[in-house]
Amino acid sequence: METGSPARTGVAGDEPVWRGLPPGLLRMRRLLLVVWTGVLVLAAGLLPGLLAGPAWAAFALLPPAPAAWAWLLLGRNWHSWRYAERADDLLIRHGVLWREETVVPYGRMQLVEVTSGPLERRFGLAGVQLHTAAAATDAVIPGLDPAEAERLRDRLTELGEARSAGL
């Protein structure tokens, strides 16, 4: 698992250790991009080619250009996801153009879920969903290793109970 450089919090010795997401999430998202691009290539080239003539099959060349751009953007987005555990709260940071940093106090957590759909399970991934007293501060950390997701769930549950305001 990749660890980013620590972010400054303004208090000496209280710098969080940022953790990145495993590369399996990026592989899964890029595979989905390739599959959907293939479907679009077939739809854009095969249907016009069959219905209007072979020259119209050139429309099959249109979907790969945006897909190449999306390939790069997926990498940047994946690289932007970070989370850090501090003494009193969990920090989640993500975003390329619009950066978002969510601070979830342990005492405000009411429910911590580990979720994993069929495709995520195929790639060995799980997500952690955090529900708080205020719906605006609910947060999610996608694409974690299942063991890390369960460790994080257990730790957050333990810390939430210790703060006696949630869970």
C-alpha positions as CSV (number, residue, x, y, z in Angstrom):
1,M,0.0,0.0,0.0
2,E,1.3,3.4,-0.9
3,T,1.9,6.0,1.7
4,G,1.9,9.7,0.7
5,S,3.8,12.4,2.3
6,P,2.4,13.5,5.7
7,A,0.3,16.6,5.6
8,R,0.8,19.5,8.0
9,T,-1.8,19.9,10.7
10,G,-0.3,22.9,12.5
11,V,0.5,20.9,15.6
12,A,4.0,19.6,16.0
13,G,4.1,15.8,16.3
14,D,0.5,15.4,15.2
15,E,1.0,14.9,11.5
16,P,-1.2,12.2,10.0
17,V,0.2,9.4,8.0
18,W,-1.7,9.4,4.7
19,R,-2.5,6.0,3.1
20,G,-3.4,5.5,-0.5
21,L,-5.7,3.0,-2.2
22,P,-4.4,-0.3,-3.6
23,P,-3.8,-0.5,-7.4
24,G,-6.6,-3.1,-7.7
25,L,-9.2,-0.3,-7.7
26,L,-7.4,1.4,-10.7
27,R,-7.2,-1.9,-12.6
28,M,-10.9,-2.5,-12.0
29,R,-11.9,1.0,-13.2
30,R,-9.7,0.8,-16.2
31,L,-11.0,-2.6,-17.2
32,L,-14.6,-1.2,-17.0
33,L,-13.4,1.7,-19.2
34,V,-12.0,-0.7,-21.8
35,V,-15.2,-2.9,-21.8
36,W,-17.5,0.1,-22.2
37,T,-15.3,1.6,-24.9
38,G,-15.5,-1.7,-26.7
39,V,-19.3,-1.6,-26.5
40,L,-19.3,2.0,-27.8
41,V,-16.9,1.1,-30.7
42,L,-19.2,-1.7,-31.7
43,A,-22.3,0.4,-31.5
44,A,-20.7,3.4,-33.2
45,G,-19.1,1.4,-36.0
46,L,-21.1,-1.8,-36.5
47,L,-24.6,-0.3,-36.6
48,P,-23.9,2.6,-39.0
49,G,-21.7,0.3,-41.1
50,L,-24.5,-2.2,-41.5
51,L,-27.3,0.2,-41.9
52,A,-25.8,3.0,-43.9
53,G,-22.8,1.6,-45.6
54,P,-19.1,0.7,-44.9
55,A,-17.9,4.4,-44.9
56,W,-20.1,5.0,-41.8
57,A,-18.1,2.4,-39.9
58,A,-15.4,5.1,-39.4
59,F,-17.5,6.3,-36.5
60,A,-15.9,3.4,-34.6
61,L,-12.8,5.6,-34.3
62,L,-14.6,8.2,-32.2
63,P,-14.9,6.4,-28.8
64,P,-11.1,5.5,-28.3
65,A,-10.0,9.2,-28.1
66,P,-12.1,10.1,-25.1
67,A,-11.3,6.7,-23.6
68,A,-7.6,7.5,-23.7
69,W,-8.2,10.7,-21.9
70,A,-10.4,9.0,-19.4
71,W,-7.6,6.4,-18.8
72,L,-5.3,9.2,-17.7
73,L,-8.0,10.8,-15.6
74,L,-8.7,7.5,-13.8
75,G,-5.1,7.3,-12.8
76,R,-5.1,10.9,-11.5
77,N,-8.3,10.3,-9.6
78,W,-7.1,7.1,-8.0
79,H,-3.8,8.7,-7.0
80,S,-5.7,11.6,-5.3
81,W,-7.5,9.3,-2.8
82,R,-5.9,9.3,0.7
83,Y,-7.1,8.6,4.2
84,A,-5.4,9.1,7.6
85,E,-6.2,8.0,11.1
86,R,-5.6,10.6,13.8
87,A,-6.2,10.5,17.5
88,D,-9.7,11.9,17.4
89,D,-10.8,11.7,13.8
90,L,-10.4,10.1,10.4
91,L,-9.4,12.3,7.4
92,I,-10.4,11.4,3.9
93,R,-9.0,13.4,1.0
94,H,-9.7,13.1,-2.7
95,G,-10.2,15.0,-5.9
96,V,-8.1,16.3,-8.8
97,L,-9.7,19.6,-9.8
98,W,-12.0,20.0,-6.8
99,R,-10.2,18.6,-3.8
100,E,-12.4,17.5,-0.9
101,E,-11.2,16.7,2.6
102,T,-13.6,15.2,5.0
103,V,-12.9,15.1,8.7
104,V,-15.0,12.4,10.5
105,P,-14.8,12.6,14.3
106,Y,-14.8,9.1,15.8
107,G,-17.4,10.1,18.4
108,R,-19.9,11.1,15.7
109,M,-19.8,7.8,13.9
110,Q,-23.0,5.8,14.2
111,L,-22.3,3.0,11.7
112,V,-19.3,1.6,9.9
113,E,-20.0,-0.8,7.0
114,V,-17.7,-2.8,4.8
115,T,-19.2,-3.4,1.4
116,S,-18.1,-5.4,-1.6
117,G,-20.0,-6.0,-4.8
118,P,-19.4,-8.9,-7.2
119,L,-16.9,-7.0,-9.4
120,E,-15.1,-5.6,-6.3
121,R,-14.9,-9.1,-4.9
122,R,-13.4,-10.4,-8.2
123,F,-10.6,-7.8,-7.9
124,G,-10.2,-8.4,-4.1
125,L,-11.5,-5.0,-3.0
126,A,-13.9,-3.7,-0.4
127,G,-15.2,-0.3,0.6
128,V,-15.7,1.3,4.0
129,Q,-18.9,3.4,4.4
130,L,-19.0,5.7,7.4
131,H,-22.4,6.9,8.6
132,T,-22.4,9.8,11.1
133,A,-25.0,11.7,13.1
134,A,-25.1,14.4,10.3
135,A,-25.7,13.0,6.9
136,A,-23.5,15.7,5.3
137,T,-20.4,14.1,6.9
138,D,-21.0,10.6,5.8
139,A,-18.0,9.3,4.0
140,V,-16.7,6.4,2.0
141,I,-13.3,4.9,1.3
142,P,-13.5,2.8,-1.9
143,G,-11.3,0.0,-3.2
144,L,-9.5,-1.1,0.0
145,D,-8.0,-4.6,0.5
146,P,-10.7,-6.5,2.4
147,A,-8.4,-7.2,5.3
148,E,-7.6,-3.5,5.6
149,A,-11.3,-2.6,5.3
150,E,-12.2,-4.9,8.2
151,R,-9.2,-3.7,10.3
152,L,-10.4,-0.1,9.7
153,R,-14.0,-0.9,10.5
154,D,-13.0,-2.6,13.7
155,R,-10.6,0.2,14.7
156,L,-13.2,2.9,13.9
157,T,-15.9,1.0,15.8
158,E,-13.6,0.7,18.8
159,L,-12.6,4.3,18.8
160,G,-16.2,5.4,18.3
161,E,-17.3,3.4,21.3
162,A,-14.4,4.8,23.3
163,R,-15.6,8.4,22.5
164,S,-19.1,7.3,23.7
165,A,-21.0,9.4,21.2
166,G,-21.7,6.9,18.4
167,L,-21.7,3.3,17.4
